[in-house]
Amino acid sequence: SSKHGDFFYDPRDNFVGRQLKLTGTFNESELILLSQFITPSSKVLWLGAHIGALLIPISKKVKKVIAYEANPETFKLLLKNLEANNCHNVTAHNIAANDRRGELQFICNVDNSGGSKRFPKKMEHFYWDNESSVVKIEAMPLDEHLNDSEFNFVFMDIEGSETFAMRGMPKIIARCDVLVAEFIPHHLVSVGGVSLKEFLDPLTAFKTMIVPSKRLVVHDDEIESLLSDMMSKGAADAGLIFCKKRIAVSWTTA
């Protein structure tokens, strides 16, 4: 049981599951910040739902959520948690968002199940633990899978697959107001084998970027400049917030 409901989790998970067990919450400050960008009428697309620790409290504040979780074992826990918390406005899919239809080789991490990811272009030792396994999962472009669905808010925490997901949903991106994307330089380089420019190419319509880890808001050309500096320093952010409009931000934390 936690502040935001009842959650099933793998007891071997030393990250999300451990935090829920020890504190009764997960990333409460991120939840407070993200809540500023949604309304009761919001339609949300959530990529990398994991067990629903962030998604479920967000779902209580919006009209509907379409969620994706690629890890098959984590997906089973997500379904249990959606049912346990009466999330009737959430539809979940066990599919990886990608730029083309097919199968992906996917690492299922046990110690950090939230760190499960597409098989990287360059393997780093911390992408793998002693119980990790590699499975084949279904992958496809979300513009195709969702058949022109429209969302106000898009969230991505997919461990280096962000660029491929965005390439597969240009129509969705064109219609959304806010897009949140995890930014980890070694994921771009080692997992995806993509450049900063390739990461930013699908985001040209977004004129404002909020960097929670730095408590910064930047605009237009400043976006690429700041991310280039972060890339060079290996500086990550759990969720960059890209907005098409200029929005005031409150940095209140839990």
C-alpha positions in Angstrom: 0.0 0.0 0.0 1.3 3.5 -0.8 0.1 7.1 -0.8 -1.4 6.7 -4.3 -2.9 3.2 -4.0 -2.0 -0.4 -3.8 0.9 -1.7 -5.9 2.2 -5.1 -6.9 5.9 -5.1 -7.6 8.8 -7.6 -8.0 10.5 -7.8 -4.6 13.8 -8.2 -6.5 13.5 -4.7 -7.9 15.8 -2.4 -6.0 14.6 0.8 -7.6 10.9 1.6 -8.1 9.7 -1.3 -6.0 12.2 -0.6 -3.2 11.2 3.1 -3.1 7.5 2.3 -2.9 8.2 -0.1 0.0 10.5 2.2 1.9 8.7 5.6 1.4 5.2 4.8 0.2 5.7 7.1 -2.8 7.7 7.2 -6.0 9.2 10.4 -7.4 6.6 12.6 -5.7 8.2 15.9 -6.8 8.0 14.8 -10.5 4.4 13.9 -10.0 3.7 17.4 -8.6 5.5 19.0 -11.5 3.8 16.9 -14.2 0.4 17.6 -12.7 0.8 21.3 -13.7 0.5 20.2 -17.4 -2.7 18.1 -17.3 -6.4 18.9 -16.7 -9.4 16.7 -16.1 -10.0 16.7 -19.9 -6.5 15.7 -20.9 -5.9 12.7 -23.1 -2.5 11.1 -22.2 -0.1 8.8 -24.1 2.3 7.1 -21.7 5.3 5.2 -23.0 7.2 3.2 -20.4 4.4 2.7 -17.9 6.4 0.2 -15.8 4.2 -0.9 -12.9 2.2 2.3 -12.9 3.8 4.1 -10.0 3.6 7.5 -11.8 1.0 6.7 -14.3 -1.7 5.6 -11.8 -1.8 8.8 -9.8 -1.7 10.8 -13.1 -4.6 8.8 -14.5 -6.8 9.9 -11.6 -6.4 13.5 -12.8 -7.2 13.1 -16.5 -9.9 11.9 -18.9 -8.0 8.9 -20.4 -4.6 7.3 -20.7 -3.2 4.9 -23.4 -0.2 3.2 -21.9 2.6 1.0 -23.2 5.0 -1.2 -21.3 7.4 -3.4 -23.3 8.8 -5.7 -20.6 6.4 -8.7 -20.6 6.8 -9.5 -16.8 6.5 -5.8 -15.8 3.4 -5.5 -18.0 1.7 -8.3 -16.0 2.3 -6.3 -12.8 1.0 -3.1 -14.5 -2.3 -4.9 -15.4 -2.7 -6.0 -11.8 -2.1 -2.5 -10.5 -4.5 -0.9 -12.9 -7.2 -3.3 -11.7 -6.3 -2.9 -8.0 -6.6 0.8 -8.3 -9.8 0.9 -10.4 -8.1 2.7 -13.3 -10.9 2.2 -15.8 -9.8 5.1 -18.0 -6.4 3.4 -18.8 -5.8 1.1 -21.7 -2.5 -0.7 -21.6 -0.5 -2.5 -24.4 2.5 -4.8 -24.2 4.2 -3.3 -27.3 7.4 -1.3 -27.8 7.0 2.1 -29.6 9.3 2.1 -32.6 9.9 3.6 -36.0 9.0 0.5 -37.9 6.9 -2.7 -37.4 8.7 -5.9 -36.4 10.4 -7.6 -33.4 13.0 -6.1 -31.1 15.6 -7.9 -29.0 14.9 -6.6 -25.5 16.8 -6.8 -22.2 14.6 -7.6 -19.2 16.5 -6.3 -16.2 15.6 -7.8 -12.8 17.5 -5.7 -10.3 16.2 -2.5 -12.0 13.2 -3.6 -14.0 12.6 0.1 -15.0 16.0 -0.1 -16.7 14.9 -2.8 -19.2 15.6 -1.7 -22.7 16.0 -2.5 -26.4 19.3 -4.4 -27.0 21.8 -1.6 -27.1 24.1 -0.7 -30.1 26.9 -0.7 -27.6 26.6 -2.8 -24.4 27.5 -1.1 -21.1 28.0 -3.3 -18.0 25.3 -1.5 -16.0 22.6 -2.4 -18.6 22.8 -6.0 -17.5 22.5 -7.8 -14.1 23.0 -11.4 -13.1 19.4 -12.3 -13.7 18.8 -10.4 -16.9 17.4 -12.1 -20.0 16.9 -11.2 -23.6 13.5 -11.7 -25.2 11.8 -10.8 -28.5 9.0 -8.3 -28.2 6.5 -6.8 -30.7 7.3 -3.3 -31.8 5.5 -0.8 -34.1 5.0 2.9 -35.0 2.3 4.3 -32.7 0.8 6.5 -35.5 0.0 3.1 -37.0 -1.1 1.3 -33.9 -3.3 4.1 -32.6 -4.8 5.0 -35.9 -4.7 8.8 -35.7 -5.6 9.1 -32.0 -5.1 12.5 -30.5 -3.4 13.3 -27.2 -2.7 16.5 -25.2 0.2 15.1 -23.2 2.8 12.5 -24.2 5.2 11.0 -21.6 8.2 8.8 -22.5 10.5 6.9 -20.1 11.8 4.2 -22.4 15.5 3.9 -21.8 17.1 5.1 -25.0 14.2 4.3 -27.4 12.8 7.8 -27.4 14.1 8.8 -30.8 12.7 5.7 -32.4 9.3 6.1 -30.7 9.1 9.8 -31.9 10.0 8.9 -35.5 7.0 6.5 -35.4 4.5 9.0 -34.2 4.9 12.3 -36.1 1.1 12.8 -36.3 0.7 12.3 -32.5 3.5 14.8 -31.8 2.0 17.3 -34.2 -1.2 17.3 -32.2 0.1 17.2 -28.7 0.8 20.3 -26.5 3.3 18.8 -24.1 5.8 16.0 -24.4 8.0 14.7 -21.6 11.1 12.7 -22.4 13.8 11.2 -20.3 17.2 12.5 -21.3 20.3 10.3 -20.6 23.3 10.9 -22.8 24.6 7.3 -22.6 21.2 6.1 -23.7 21.4 8.2 -26.9 24.9 7.1 -27.7 25.1 3.5 -26.5 21.5 2.2 -26.7 20.1 4.1 -29.6 23.3 5.1 -31.5 21.7 8.5 -32.2 22.9 12.0 -32.1 21.5 15.0 -30.2 20.3 16.4 -33.5 18.4 13.2 -34.3 16.8 13.3 -30.8 15.7 16.9 -31.3 14.5 16.6 -35.0 11.0 15.4 -34.1 10.6 18.2 -31.6 11.1 21.3 -33.7 7.5 22.5 -33.0 8.2 22.8 -29.3 9.5 26.2 -28.4 10.0 25.8 -24.6 11.9 23.2 -22.7 11.8 22.8 -18.9 14.8 21.0 -17.3 13.6 20.0 -13.8 17.0 18.8 -12.6 18.4 22.3 -13.2 15.2 24.2 -12.5 15.7 25.9 -15.8 13.3 27.0 -18.6 14.8 27.7 -22.0 13.4 28.6 -25.4 14.1 28.1 -29.1 17.8 27.9 -29.9 18.7 27.7 -26.2 17.2 24.2 -26.2 19.9 22.6 -28.4 22.6 24.7 -26.8 21.7 23.5 -23.2 21.3 19.9 -24.2 24.6 19.9 -26.1 26.3 21.1 -22.9 24.5 18.4 -20.9 25.6 15.8 -23.4 29.2 16.9 -23.2 29.1 16.6 -19.4 27.0 13.3 -19.3 24.3 15.2 -17.4 20.9 13.4 -17.4 17.4 14.5 -16.6 14.5 12.1 -15.6 12.0 14.0 -17.7 12.6 17.1 -19.9 9.3 18.8 -20.5 8.8 20.2 -24.0 5.9 22.7 -24.5 4.6 24.3 -27.7 3.5 27.3 -25.6 5.3 29.4 -22.9 4.0 28.1 -19.6 4.8 29.4 -16.1 6.3 26.7 -13.8 6.1 26.2 -10.1 9.0 24.4 -8.6 7.1 23.2 -5.5 8.4 19.9 -4.3 7.0 17.3 -2.0 
